[in-house]
């Protein structure tokens, strides 16, 4: 959440953190209640009842989507500057018949694109 605090687009997005390790749910919910007041970035947590892996967690997050676009982020990838979400959404909107897109350069220490899903 600290990586999202300076990006105004993320304050307007629907951020969902999908947890597919049910044994960690109590700790995550306790921790999550302290993050929103600290960072002022709204988000939701969805804890699955069993470990379903990346694809299952992704499908669960997508089923909760409230926006018209879906962005999937891995938990070890972080934005390197504000405005990246708007850049991706603007490019998507300006590109006819695009099915999916992602940033052109990715690394584990910079933005690539958590299982956090961002719905805009």
N, C-alpha and C positions, 0 to 999 in steps of 0.2 A: 504494500500500500504506500510505503514511503516513496517508491518510484513513480507513483501516479499522482502525488499530491500537487505538483506544479503544472498539471495538464488540465486545462478547463474542459476539454472534451470528455475526459474521463469522469468528471463530476456529473456529466449529463448522461453517461452510458449506464447500462444495466450490467454490473459486474457480478458474476456468479463464480464462486470458488467451489468446485466439485471435489469432495473428499470420498475416495473409494476405499479407505482404510477405516472401517467402522470403529475399531478399537481406539482410534484417536479422536473421535467425535466429541466427547466431553471436554477434552483439553482445547480443541479447536473452537468450540462454541464459547468457552470461557475467554479465550484469547481474542476472538473476533469481536466480542462486545466492548473490548477496550480499544480496538483499532479505529473504529469509525469516529469516536470523539477525538482521538489523538490526531488522525490524519484528515478527517472531514471528507473522506472519499466514500460515498455510499456503496455498499456491496451486500450480496446475499451469500449464504453458505448452504450448500446442498450436501448432506451426508448420506451416502448410499449404505444400504444394509449389509452389503457384502462387497468384497473386492472384485471388480469386474474388468479391471485393466483400463488402458488408455482409451480404447474404442468405446467401451461401455460407459466410461465416465464422460467422454465427449458426447455420446448420444444422449445421456441424461442431461447434460448442460444444454444441449441444443433444444431438448424438449421443454426447457424452461424459458426459452427465448421470448423476449418482449419487444424486440426491435425488428427492423427490416433487414439488418445485416448481422452476420455472425462472425466473430473473430475468435480464434482459439489460440491461447498462449500456453506454453509449457511453463512449469514452475521455476525453471532455472534460467529463464530468459527475461531480460529487463529492458524497458525503453531507455534509449540514451538521450532523448530530448523531448520536450513537450511538442505537441502538434503532429506526432506520427500517426495517430488514429485518424485525424481529419485528412491527412495526406492520403492514406490508404482508401478512405471512404470516397474522397473526391476523385481519385483515380478510377475506382470501381464505377462510380456514377458516370464518368466521362468515357468509359470504354464499353462500346456496344457489345452485347452478347458475351461478356466475360462471365465465366462460371465461377472461378476462384482465383485468388491472387495472394501473393506474399511479398515481403520485402526482398530486394535483390541480393542483399548480403546479410548473412546471419552468422552469429557466433554465440557461444554460451555466455558471454559476458556483455553482449550488447543486444539491442532489440532485434528480434527476429519477428517475431511477431509478438498459461499457468494451468492439474487441468483447471485454469481460470478461463472462463469464456466471457467475452465482452459483447454485449448486444447493443447496437446503436440504431 
